[in-house]
Amino acid sequence: MSKTVIKFENVSKKYTLGYMNFNGFRGFLPKIINRIINTQNDSSQNQNDDDFYALKDVSFELKQGEALGVVGPNGAGKSTILKLLAHTIEPTSGKIIAVGKISALIELGAGFHHELTGRENIYLYGSIMGLKRKEIHEKFNSIVEFAELEQFIDTPIKHYSSGMYARLGFAVAIHVDPDVLLIDEVLAVGDMNFRKKCYERLHEILSKGHVTIVFVSHDIYRVQALCKRVIFLDKGCIRKIGQTSEVISYYYNEMNKAASLHEPKTHEKRWGTGEVRITSVSISDATGNRVDAFETGGSMVVTVNYYAARRIDNPDFRFIIQTTDGIWLICANSGYTENNINFIEGSGTVQCFFESLPLIHNAYIVSIYVGSMDGQIDYETWPNAAQFAITSFSNNRAPYLPAYSGLIQCPAKILHHSNKVVK
């Protein structure tokens, strides 16, 4: 049975916000008096107005060899968890247990000295992590090769780009044989090929079952591909913790609710001639239930309500599915189907039935376009009209994907024909 290597027990981290701007002495005096009174009273009964909790009563534990994802909006407290585990800050209250050697990749250049070369920083970081010089020397070539910095290894790292920092930091962090590996958004600055190599190495590390990983990221696809358990943090508190598919689905629902409450409809970026106006867009399953989380291979229906100010012949309705960073994956056109729309006028509804979604774990955007068949006229374009997520597999496979699994799941048959030579 795996041992517990990380444990948070009712951990809180409190900061006192700055109090320099008091509008002169008239504002300054009441603040000072209030602080004196608060320090004399029981802190559990009197909380200072300037107190800010980055984390509040957070509890969880992690077994050896597990990968835990931490998601949430900006300012939720995700990086605070990593900094507490790395001992760069201490908790205000609660208890933290972290067993073994901890290697952290939290901030670019953390643990590095800018005036030293890449070579010197490798030995510096290794010694900080408790490695002997001989051990660092044995790992040195592998670190440099992984970081792809052979040409610059004797250059002071103050001249490195952010991508070079990330490469060196990650290479060193995974080569010091940590028991716990902490990773923040720092990998986002690397180029695509290097990020792919990093995630493949992380999967390799996890497959051995000895290293525990805490992974903070806004890249939900990577979180789902790497982690079997996830924490959803919001305003310093755990909103949900559990299996990846369940937590991510809940996270999407909550973020979509927040977006609909706080984003004024008048600020939507829509364009076109205005002769057609999309009045609403909704997503549902095959039975008509409004949902925003689906299985790979599941059915999805996108319903568009519109108003056409005049008769428009042969309009082209396009239903576009994109990743959250704008990559087009699927485009269904009404003009190229057997159910061609002859004309529209006044109010109406158009539905697109995606019978089998070939997508895997990620967040997706639905954009709607209404134009002429020849593409010369844009009547209405509504990017990011709706959002949905793929959170599980229809065949109940575990939501644990290799780093090279891609975004589209295409049915394929692989055949093997042996050319074995018989002696």
N, C-alpha and C positions, 0 to 999 in steps of 0.2 A: 504493500500500500504506500502510495506516494506521501512524502512528508510535506507539511505546510512550511513554505519558505517566506511568505509575506502575509502579514496580518495587520489590519487596521481595526482598532477598537475605539469607537466613538471619537474619532480624530477631528479636531477643529483647528483652523488656522485663522487667527484674527489679526487684522491690521488696523491701525489708527490713521485715519485720513489726515492730510495736512490741514493745519488751522492757522495759516498765516494771514489770510484775507478776512479781517474782521471789521472792515469799514472804520478804521481808526480806533481810538481808545474807547469810544462809546460801545463798540461791538466787542472789543478785546476783553474788557473787564468782566462782563457776564460769563464769557467762555472760561476764563481762569477760575472764577468762583464756582462754576458748574463742575469743573475738573476736580477742584479741591473737595467738593461735596461727594462726588462719585468715588473718589479714592478712599473716603472715610466710611462709605457704606458697603454692604455686601454686593460684590460684583454680579452675583446671580440674580439680584433683584433690581439692580440699576445698570442699564446698559447705556454707554455713552453714545450720543447721536453720531459721533465721528467714527464709531467702530464699524469695520467692514469685515465680513466673514468670507474669505476665499473658499473655505471648506467648513461645513458645520455638521458634526455628529456623523461622520462617514465611517462605515464599517464594512469590511469585506476580507476575504482571505484567498490565497492562491497557492495551489499545490506545485510541487516541483515538476518542471517540464510543461506546464500550461502556458498558454498565451492569452493574455487578457487585453481586450480592446477598451479604450476609454473614448467615448464620443460625447458631443454636446456643443452648444453654441459658444462663441467667443466669450471669455470671461466666466465660464462655467466652473473653473477650478481644476481643469484637466492637468495643466502643467504644474500646478501646485502639488498634486499627488506625486508627480515624478521628482520634484525638488525635495519633497519630504523624504522620499525613499533614498534619494542621493545624498541626503544629509547636508544639502546646501542651505536649507532652512529647517527650523525646528517647530514642532506643533505647539499651539497655544494650550491645548488640552488633549487628553486621550493618549493612547498607547500604540506604538508602531513596532512591529517585530519584522525584521528583515534578516534572513539567515544567508550567510555566504558572501562571496565577492560580488560587488555590484559595479557594473560598467554602464555609464550613462552617456547617451548621445542626445542631449537636451538642447544645447545652444551651439551655434557654430563657434568652433575654436575653444569651447569650454575645456579647461585643463591644459591648454596649449599656451606657450609663451611666444608672443608675436615677434620678438627679436631673434628667436632661435630658428634654426633651419628645420625642415621637415624631418630630417634624420635625427636631430637633437631632440625634437619634440616626441618622436616615437620612444626614445629611451627615457625621456622625462615621464611621459604618461605611463609607460610600462612600470617604472620604478614606483610611481604613485600607487599603482594597482598591486604592488607587492611582488612583482617579478624580479628575479635576479638578472644581472646584466647578461649572463650566459643564456638565459631563457629568452630574453629580448633579442639577442643576437641570432638565435636559432629561428626566430619568427620574422626577423627583419625583412628578408627578401620576399617572403609571402605577403607581408603587409604592403610593401611598396608595389608589388606586382598587382595586388588587388585594387589598390588606390590609383593605379595607372599614372604614377607620378615619378617614374624613373628619371626623367629629364630634369625635374624640379626639386628632387629630394634634398639637395644641398643649398636650396634657395631659402632665405628667411620667409617664414609663412605670412609675414605682414604684406608680402607681395602676391599672395595667393588670391584667386577669385573665390567667390562663395561656393562654387561647385567643387573647387579643389579642396577647400576646407572640409566640405561634406564627405568627399571621398577619403581623405586622410582620417577624419574623425571616425567614420564607420569602419574603415579597415582596421584601425587600432582597436576600437571597441570590441570587435568580434574575435580578435586574435589574442586577447589577454585571458582567454578561458574563463569568462565570468560565470557565476552561478545565476545571476539575475542581470538581464539586459533591459535598460530603459531607453525607449526611443520616442522622440517627439517629432514634430513636423519638419525637422531639419532635412530629412531626405527629399523633401519637395524641391529643393534647389538644385538637385543633381539632374543630369541629362537623362533621357528616357532609357538608354541602354544601361547606364550605371544603376538606375533605380531597379531595373529588371534584375540585374545581377545581385543587388542587395537583397531583394525579396526572395530570390531563389536560394541565397545563402541562409536567410532566416528560416525558410522551410526546411532546409537541410539540417540546421541546428535543432529545430523542434523535433525532427524525426528521430533524433538520438535520445530524446526524453530526459536530458539532464539540465538544460538551461531553461529558466523561466523568463518570459518576456512580458513586459508591460508596454503596450503600443498605443500612443495617443495620435490621432489623425482625424482630419476632416474627409479623408478619402475613404468613403464607406466601402467601396469595392475592396480595397486592400485590407480593411479591418475584417471584412467577412471572409476574405481568402485566407487570412492568417490566424484569426482568433476563433475559438469555440465558445468563449464567454465574453460578454460585453457589459460595461457599465455605462449608463446614460446619466450624465451629470448635468444639472441645471441650477445656476445660482448657488453653487457650493454644496448642493444636496444631491444624493442619489435618487433619481426618479424611478429607475428600474435597473435591475441587475439579473442576468440569467443567460440562457442560451442565445447565441448570436441572432438567429432568425427572429426570435420573439422580441428581443430588445430593439433591433433595428426597425422592425415593423412599427413598434410603439413610438420610437424616436421620429420616424417619418410622419406619423399621424400627428404628433404633438407639434412638430416644426411647421407642418402645413396649416394647422389651426392657428398657430402664432402668426404665420405669414398672412393668412386671410384677415386676421384682426388688425394687423398693424400696417399693411401696405394699402394705401388709398387707391381705389380703382381709377381715379382720375390721373394717376401717375403711370398707368400702364403704357408701355411703349408699343403702340399699334399704329399701323399706317395703311394707306390705301386711298382710293377715290371717295370712299364713303357711300357708294351706291349700294353696297351690302354691308350690313353691320351684324357681327356675331354678338348675340345677346347673352349667351351662356355656353359653357362647356363643362361636361361632367363625365366621369369615368365610373363604370360599373362592371360587375362580372356577368357571366352569361345568363344568370337568372334575374338580372336587373337590380341587384343590391349594390348600392354605392360603396365602393371600397377603393383603397389606394395601395394595396399590397397584393401581389399575385405570385403564383408559382411559375417556374420555368415550364413552358409547355401548356400553361393555362390559357383560358379565353378571356379577352377583355373587349369591352364595348365603349367606344368614345361617342358621345352624343353632343351634337352641335345644334343649338337653336339660333336662327338668324332672322333678319328682316331685310328684304330687298326693296328699295325705294321705287324701282321700276322693273319691268320685265327684262330679264337677262337670259339670253339663249345659250345653251351648252356651257354652263359654268363648270369650272374645274375646282373641286374641293380636294385639298391635300391634307392628309393626316400624317404628320412627321414626328417620328420618335427619335429623340436625341439624348446623348449623355448630358450631364449637367454642365460640362464644359463646351457644349455646342457641336459635338461630332454627330453627324447624321448617321443613323443606323437603318431606319426603315422609313419609307415614304409610300403611302397608299393613295393613289389618285382615282377620283371618281371618273375622270374622263377616259381611263384606260381599263375599265371594268365592264362586265356585261350589263350592269345596272347603271348605264350612263344617264345623267340627269339632263333632260331635254331643256327645261327652263325653270327659273325661280322667279317668284313675284310675291310681295307681301311677306307674311310670317311663314316659317317652315322649320323642319327638323331634318338633319342629315345624320345618319349613324354609320360608323365604321366598325365592323366586326373583325377583330383579330382572333382568329380561331385557335391559333397555337403560338404563343409568344416564344420566340427562339432565344430569349435573353436570359442571362444569368444574373447572379446577385449584384445589384447596383441600384442607384437612384436614376430615374429617367424623367425626361420632360416631353410633353406633347405640345407641338406647335400646330396651329391651324392656318391654312392659306386658302383664300377664295380668289380666283382670277379667271381670265379668259383662257380658252383652250390653247391658243397660240402663245400664251405666256406674256403677251404684250401689255395687258392691263392687270393691275393688282387692285381688286375691289376691297379686300380686307386681309390683313396679315396680323395674326395674334401670336407672337412668340411666347413660349412659356405659359400657355393657356391652362395647363394642368400638369400635375406631377404624380408619379406613381413609383413603386419600388418592386423589385423582384427579391423576395426574401426566403424562398424555399424551393425545393425541387418537387415536381409532381410525382416522382417515383420514390419519394421519401428518403432519398440519399442524404447523408449528413452534409450540412452546409459548410464543408471544409474543402476549399478549392486550391489547386496548385497555382503558383504564381503565373504560369503561362496559359491559364485557362481561357483568356480572352473575354469578350462580352457576348458573343453570339454562339448559341449552341445549335449546330447544324447536324441533322441526322446523317450519319455516314457509316459505310461498311468498309472494313479493312480486311483485305484478303492477303494471305501469305502463300507464295509458291516457292517451294524449296528447289534450289538447283544443286542439291547434294550430289556429289560425284561418288559413284559406287566403285570401289576398287575391286 
